[in-house]
Every structure is written in C-alpha cells, then in structure tokens.
Amino acid sequence: MMNEQQWQDLQHRAAALIEAHNKDCSPLIKEMVEEIKELQAENDRLRKALSSARKQNGGHNHMSTKLKDALYE
C-alpha cells in the first residue's frame, strides 16, 4: 500500500514528466494519477468495511448453518 509520502512523490514525478516531455502525454498521466486516487479511496473504504464487518462478527469467520449447508451441497 502506498503511504502518503510515496503518493506525494508520485504526484511530483508526474508533474515533472508533464513539464519535461511532450504535452500530448499530459492528459494520460493526469488520468492515471486520478485513477490511482480513486483506487486508493476505494481501497480505504473496503478496508474500513472489512474491519467493521469483522468487528460485528466478533472477529470470527462463522457462516450461517443454511449458508454452510448450501455451499457443501
């Protein structure tokens, strides 16, 4: 997982690439940085949801009897 410092470094490198190279690549790099932002936010949401689900479940991985029976059929 990318920490905040790594994220800042990546953004600075992307900005430097945009300035140093052909402006035609600028939209692509910006799009990729935005995609990374969105994926990081989604990853954070999923981690929180998983943590919350584990807390609600008491930290156990118990399946309901009906679900277990259905899976084993």
C-alpha positions in Angstrom: 0.0 0.0 0.0 1.3 3.4 -0.9 1.9 5.7 2.1 1.3 9.5 2.0 5.0 10.3 1.2 5.1 7.8 -1.7 1.9 9.4 -3.0 3.3 12.9 -2.8 6.5 11.7 -4.6 4.5 10.1 -7.3 2.5 13.3 -7.9 5.6 15.4 -8.1 7.2 13.0 -10.5 4.1 13.0 -12.7 4.1 16.8 -12.7 7.8 16.8 -13.7 7.1 14.4 -16.5 4.3 16.5 -17.8 6.5 19.6 -17.9 9.6 17.9 -19.3 8.0 15.8 -22.0 5.6 16.2 -24.8 2.4 17.8 -23.7 0.5 15.1 -25.6 1.3 12.7 -22.7 -0.1 15.2 -20.1 -3.7 14.0 -20.3 -2.7 10.4 -20.0 -0.5 11.0 -16.9 -3.2 13.1 -15.3 -5.8 10.4 -16.0 -3.5 7.8 -14.4 -2.9 9.9 -11.3 -6.7 10.4 -10.9 -7.3 6.7 -11.3 -4.7 6.0 -8.6 -6.5 8.5 -6.3 -9.8 6.8 -6.9 -8.4 3.3 -6.3 -6.7 4.4 -3.1 -10.0 5.9 -1.8 -11.9 2.7 -2.8 -9.2 0.6 -1.1 -9.6 2.6 2.1 -13.4 2.2 2.0 -13.1 -1.5 1.5 -10.6 -1.9 4.4 -12.9 0.0 6.7 -15.9 -2.1 5.6 -13.9 -5.3 6.2 -12.7 -4.1 9.6 -16.3 -3.1 10.5 -17.6 -6.5 9.3 -15.0 -8.3 11.3 -15.9 -6.3 14.5 -19.6 -7.0 14.0 -18.8 -10.7 13.6 -16.7 -10.7 16.7 -13.6 -11.4 14.6 -14.8 -14.9 13.7 -15.4 -16.3 10.3 -18.6 -18.2 11.1 -21.1 -18.9 8.3 -24.7 -19.4 9.0 -25.8 -23.0 9.0 -28.0 -22.5 5.9 -25.2 -20.9 4.0 -22.7 -23.6 5.0 -25.2 -26.4 4.0 -25.8 -24.7 0.7 -22.1 -24.4 0.0 -21.4 -28.0 0.8 -24.2 -29.4 -1.4 
